[in-house]
């Protein structure tokens, strides 16, 4: 019997952030729904912003998954289905 690894990969965390931010989310929502600490959320948000997987609207204080992020997210879902 195989046991599931309780730790998430970096790709898992990024995919979760992209999912939460599909329709726009503030940092608190991302922390709560992606189950991240504030420090981890800051690090990962910096990463996904750098790679243009999400955009940030300073006026609304919202992160939103970009088209590139949507494509990345959909590729990840396809890999999960076929795994």
N, C-alpha and C positions, 0 to 999 in steps of 0.2 A: 504494500500500500504506500502510495506517494503522499508526502505531506506538502502542503502548500507553503511557500516561503512567506513569512509574515511581513517582510520588508518590500517596499515598492521600489521599482527601478526609477531612474530619472525620467525615462520616457513615460512611465505610468503617471508620475506627478505632473509632467507637462501636459499630457493628454487630459488629466482631470482639470487642470487650470483652464485649458482651452474649452472644455465642455461647460464649465461654470460660466465662462465669459462669452459664450455664444451670443447671448442677447444683451450683454453688458452687465458688469458686476463691479462693485467697489471692492477695495482690498479686504475689508472685513468679511464680506460674503465669500470671497475666494478662500480666505483663511478657514472659515467655518465649513464650507461645503467641500473643499479639497482636503480638509483635515491637515492643515499645515500650521506650524508655529509662525509667529510674526517674522522671525529671522529667516526661516526657510522660504516663506512667501516673498519676502523682499528679494532674496537671492534669485529665486526662480522667475519672478516678475521682471527683474533686470535682464535675465537671460532671454525670456520670450520677447521682450521689447527689442532687445538688441538684434534678434533674428527676425524681427518683424512678423512674429506669429500673433501678436496682439497689438492693438493701438491703445493709446491712453488719451482720454479727453480731460484736460485739466479743468475746464470750466464745469463739467458735470462730475468730475472725480470718478470716472468709470473706465474700466478696462474692457475692451471688446475684441473678440477673436477676429483677426483679419482674414481675407480670402486665402492667403498663404497658410494661415493657421488652420482654417477649415479643411483645406486639402491635406495638411499634415494629420489632422485629427481623423479624417475619413480613411486615410491610408492605414493608420493604426488600428482602426476598427476592422478593416478588411483583413489585416494580418491576424488579429485576434480570432476572427471567425474561422479562418483557415488553419489555425494552430491546433 
